[in-house]
Amino acid sequence: MASGLATLLAVVLAYIAMWRPRVSEVTKESALAAERQPSVGYWLVTYMPWLLIVAFVGFAIWVVVYILYMAARPPNW
């Protein structure tokens, strides 16, 4: 029970830290905000953690490969 609570606490703390804005990007953002309006892609890359971006891209690649594989080799029911 204690190990489960410790794991849960570690996950919650890592999740909270993952969504905090990065310090160097906050200073860059304040300088760029005066010059131009950032695009959606720029905002997504600076706000969303790299771990989630890599996971989403990897999952999208896997989905495309799996669909192509199943289209080429349909099940023999």
C-alpha positions in Angstrom: 0.0 0.0 0.0 2.8 2.4 0.8 4.6 1.7 -2.4 1.4 2.4 -4.4 0.9 5.7 -2.6 4.5 6.7 -3.2 4.2 5.8 -6.9 1.0 7.9 -7.1 2.6 10.8 -5.4 5.6 10.6 -7.8 3.3 10.6 -10.8 1.3 13.5 -9.6 4.4 15.6 -8.9 5.9 14.7 -12.2 2.7 15.6 -14.0 2.5 19.0 -12.3 6.1 19.8 -13.0 5.7 18.7 -16.6 3.1 21.3 -17.3 5.0 24.3 -15.8 6.3 26.8 -18.4 10.0 26.6 -18.9 11.8 29.7 -17.5 13.9 30.4 -20.7 10.8 30.3 -22.8 8.9 32.6 -20.5 11.5 35.3 -21.1 11.5 34.6 -24.9 7.7 34.7 -24.9 7.5 38.1 -23.2 10.0 39.5 -25.8 8.1 38.0 -28.7 4.7 39.0 -27.5 5.5 42.6 -28.1 6.7 41.9 -31.6 4.2 39.5 -33.1 1.3 37.1 -32.3 2.7 33.6 -31.9 1.2 30.9 -34.1 -0.7 27.9 -32.8 2.2 25.5 -33.6 4.7 27.7 -31.7 2.3 27.9 -28.8 1.8 24.2 -28.7 5.5 23.4 -28.8 6.4 25.9 -26.1 3.5 24.9 -23.8 3.0 21.1 -24.3 5.7 18.9 -22.8 8.0 17.1 -25.2 7.1 13.8 -23.8 3.5 14.2 -24.9 4.4 15.5 -28.3 6.7 12.5 -28.9 4.0 10.1 -27.6 1.3 11.6 -29.9 3.6 11.6 -33.0 4.7 8.0 -32.3 1.1 6.9 -31.9 0.1 8.6 -35.1 2.9 6.9 -37.0 1.9 3.6 -35.4 -1.7 4.0 -36.5 -0.8 4.7 -40.1 1.6 1.8 -40.3 -1.0 -0.5 -38.6 -3.8 0.5 -41.0 -1.5 0.0 -44.0 -0.4 -3.4 -42.7 -4.0 -4.5 -42.1 -5.1 -3.2 -45.5 -2.4 -5.3 -47.2 -3.1 -8.4 -45.1 -6.8 -8.7 -44.2 -7.8 -11.3 -41.7 -8.8 -14.7 -43.2 -12.2 -15.3 -41.4 
